[in-house]
Amino acid sequence: MPDELDPQVGEFVSQLRRLVDRGGLSISAVADRTGYSKTSWERYLNGRLLAPKGAVVALAEVTDTSPVHLTTMWELAERAWSRSEMRHDMTMEAFRISQARAALGEFGAPSVGTGPPGKGRAARQGGGAMVTPGTAGPAGVAPTVPQQPGRPDVDARQRDHAARRGSGPHPGPYGAPPQGEGPGAVGPAGPPGKRRATMFLAGLVGVLVVMAGVFWFATDDGDGKGEAGTAGSPSASAGTTAALPAGVKCSGAGCTGKDAESMGCSGALVATAERATVATTVVEVRYSATCKAAWGRITGATQGDEVQVTVGTARQSGSITAAGDTIAYTPMLAVRDAGEAKACATLASGRKGCTR
């Protein structure tokens, strides 16, 4: 059994093993007498899959054991199994969140050349941003020309020359810079402080958008295969999954192509909708109203016998490949009701028969 198996689940699995050993039964014999496949019983007895309640009751009948004590142990094991799955889901969710945070770290770093709001204003107020004529000053500080004694018109020309070389924009047709382009001009873009605030807010919105996208992809737990009937209606699929009983892992189109026992659709949740006999082999349509799915099963079969289930043009098949096995199942197909499905058996002798 797995080392990480919950103690209550381990005790329950050990009890199942003791019943099988005490009855002197092989796994093939247990499968034949309980109606559950040999592969499933190997999983149940190795602790890789929790046996459904129907299988537990069937084993109690086969081994002449009172089902009361056994079903009580199964209920405790089922709760422990659900807790283990919940812990696993929480661990995976925490891992995904940490991945999202790590990814957001790449987008949250400040860009080169930008500082916290207000830094440029403090520099201007400090009065220490003196630069030589013809070079641009720090971000947010207009180039300045040292005041020199002389004629006022010469000083004005020097300041105008420094402004043209330092700030970049050329004067307008009438000698004045175009609106919003000169140093200190207040145009449609606003003063430098407002432009920086606008850029900061735009960057913040961009980071939030990226964060939302990363979080959405990180928390998307779909298998990415776009199975028919689920990709077109995510809200309906989520509502259906939330309404399923404990242990049931799919419903409708989400069950197509999957094993009924692994998805929790068998046991007490399944019934035989149609049955037919081909020689000594019984072929059945198995239907689960909870999972909204049907599958085919043959019992009393031999190696080489095959079973097939069809719903419209969709079909699934299964066969007996190992000597000594007498039961075979097909994967599930989504149905609206049991009457849509038909099961057929093809024996190794070539004889064939269907439920309808």
N, C-alpha and C positions, 0 to 999 in steps of 0.2 A: 504494500500500500504506500502511497505518497507520504513523505515525511511531514509535509505541511498539513496533512489531513486533520480536521478538528477531532478532539478526543471523543465527543459524542457520536460523530459520524463513524469514527474508527471502531467504537464499541458495537455500533449497529452492524457494520460490515462483518465484524468478527462473529456476531451472532448468526448472520446469514451463512457464513462459511461452516459454522458448527452444525447447523441444520442440514446442510448439503452433505457434509462428511458423515454425520450420524445416520443419514438415510442411505449411505453408500451409493450416491448418485453421481454420475458424471455430468459435466456441463451440458453435453448434448441431450442427456436424459431430462435434465431440468428444463431445458428449452422446449423439448418435445411435449412435456407434461403441463407446462404453465402457459404455453402459447407465446412466449417471448423468445426472441432469437438467441442463438448461441453467442453471437458477438455482444449483444446487450448484456447477457449474464456475465460474460467475462469482464465487462466494464463495471457492472454492479459489484462483483466479488473482489475486484482489484481496487475499489474505491475511486475510480476515475469518473464515475457517474452515479448519482443517487438513484436507487431503484424506485420506480413509481409505486404508489400504494397498491395498485392492482397486482403488480408483480409480487409484492410482499404477501398479499392475501393468497395468491395462487400458490406460492411456495409453502405457506402454512398448511394449505389443504393437501398438497402433495406429500409433505412430511408428517402429516397427522399431528400438527401442532396447533394449539389454540391461537387464533389470530389476535386476541385482545392484547396480550403482552407485546407481541411483535409490532402491532400497529402503534402502540404507545411509544415504543422505541423509535419507530419510523418518524412519528411526529416530532420528537425531540431532535432527531438527526436532520429532519427537513428544516427546522428553525435554525440549527447550527449551520447548515449548508447555505441558507439564505443570508445569514450574517457574514459568512466568509465571502460570498459573492459581493455583498455590499461593501465590505472592507476593500476588496479588490477594485471595485468601481471607484471608491473614494481615492484610492492610491493613484489610479490612472488619471482621475480628474486633477489631482494635485500636480501630477507630472505634466499634464497638458498646460495647466496654468503657468507652471515654471517655464515651460518652453515658450509660451506666449510672452511672458515678461522678459525672457532673454532676447527674443526677437524684437520686442519694443525698445530694448536698450540701444539697438542700432539706429532707431529713428528719433530717440529722445535726446541725443547729444547735441549741444549747441553748435551752430555752424561757425566756421572760422571767420573772424572779423566782426562778430556780433557779441555784445556784452549785455549784462542785465540792464533793464530800463532804468534811466536816470543817470547812467554813468557819464554820458556825453554832457548832460546838463551840469553835473558837478564839475566837469573839466572846464566848462565855459565860465562857471561862477568863480573858479579858483584863479582865473586870469593867467595861468601859466602856459597857455597854448600859443606861444610866439614862434613863428616860423619865418624862414628867409623868403624874400620875394621869389615867386616863380615856382614854389613847391606847395603841394596840397598839405593841409594840416591834418590832425586826427579826425576820425569820423565824427561828424556833427559839429565841427569847428571850422568856420570860414577862414580862408587864408587872410593873413594880415600883413601889412607893410609897416615897418618901423617908422615912427614919426620923425621926420628930419626937418631942420630949419630951412627955410627958403620961401620961395613964392608959393602962394596957395594954389595957383593953377598948375604948377609943377607937381606939388604933392597930390593933387587930384588926378593928374595923368598917371602918376606912379601907382596909385591905388587902383585905378581902372585897369592898368596893364597887368598888375598882379592878380586882380580878380579874373581877368580873361584867361590867363595862363593856368591859374590854380583851379578854378572851378569848371573849366571846360567849355561851357556854352558861349556862343558868339553873340555880340550885341544885336539887337533888332534893327530894323531899317531906320529908326530914328535915334540910334545911339544908346538906347536902354535895352537891357536883356529882355527877352520874351517873357511873358507872364509865367511864373512858377519855375523859371530856370536860373535866375540869378541868386547869389548868396543872400540868404535871409528873406527871399521873396515868398509871399504867401499867395499861392495859386490854388488851382483845383486840388492838388495833392496835399496841400496844407504844409505847415512848418515841419522841420526835420523831426521834432519830437512826436508829432502826430503820425508821420510816415513810419517811424520806428514802431509805434504802438500798433499801427495797422498791420505791418509786417509780422509783428510778434503774434497778434491774434490770428492772422492767416496761417502762420506756422503751427500754432496750437490746434486750430481746427484740423489741419492736415494730419497731425499726430493722432488726434482722437479718431479720425476716419481710419487711419492705418490700424490703430488699436482695436477698433470694432471689427475690422476685417480679419485680423489675426485671431482674435478671440472666437469669431464665428467658425473659422476653419479649424481651430484647435479643439473646439467643443463639438464638432460634427462627428457623431459616432456611427454614421452609416457605413456600410461596407464598400461604398463607392462604385458598385456594379450597376446601379440604376435599374434595379429589378422592375419588371413591368408592374404597373399598378401602384408603385410606391413613389417614384420620382415625381410624378405629376401632382401629387397631393400630399405634401409633407405634413400639413397640419392635421389632415384626417388620419395619416399613419401614426403620428405621435399620439393622437387621442385614442386610437385603437390599442396601441401598445400599453398605454397607461391603464386601460380598463381590463387587461388580461389578468387572470388569476396568478398567484405566486407559482413560479416554476414553468409557466408557459412563456415561450420566447418568441412566438411569431403568430401571425394571423393572416388569413387570406393570401394575397399574392406574395407576401413575405415568406410563406411556408413552401412555395413551389420549389421542388428540387431538393428539399431537405429531409432528413431522417425524422420520422414521427416521434420516436422515443427520445432522441437527443433534444428535440424542441419542446418536450413535455406535453405532446398532444395525445399520448396513448394512456394506458391504464384506465382510470375511472372516467376519462374524458372521451373515450372512443366507444363506438357501437358498430355492429355489423349491419350494413344497410342492405346488401344483396349477397346471396350465396348460391353456388352451383357446384355440382359434383362431376368430375371428369375421371372415369375409372374409379380409383380409390382416393384420388386427390380432391380436396375441397378448395375451391377458389372463392374469395370473398372481396367485397368492396367494404373497406373500413372507413368510417366517417367520424370526424370530430366537429361538432357544432361550435365548440369554443374556438378552435383554430380555423374554422371555415375551410377545411381541407379534407381530401379523401385520398386513399392509397389502396393498392391491391395487396392481397396476402394469399399464399397457398400453404396448406398444412397437409400432413400425410404424404408429402412428396419425396422424391428421390433425386439423386445427383443428375444434373442435366435438365431438370424441369424448370420452366420459366413462367413468370407471371408478369402481366402488363395491365396498366390502368390507363384509360383514355378519358379525356374531357374535351369534347369537340375535336379540334385538331391537335391538341396538346397530349403528350403521352410520356409515361415513365415506365421503366421495366426493372425487374430484378430476377435473380436466378439462384439455384443451389449449385455451388461449385465444389463443396467439400463432401466427401463421403461420410455418411452418418447424419448429416443435417436433414431435417424434414420440413423446415419452415423457411419461407422466403418472403420478403417484403419489397415493395417498390418505394421510391421517394414520393413525397406528397405532391398533389396538384390542388390549386385553389378552386373552390366550387362555391356556388351560392346555396345549393342544397344537394343532398346525397343522390338525388335522382339524375344528376348530370353525369355521374361517373359510371363507367363500365369496366369490369375486370375480366381478363381472359387468361387461361392457363394453357400452355403448350408443353406437353409431356415429352420426355426424351424418346418415347416410342413414336412420336409424331402425332398423337391424338391431341385434339384441341377442343376447348369448350369455354363459354363465356357466361356471365351472370344474366345477361338479357340480350 
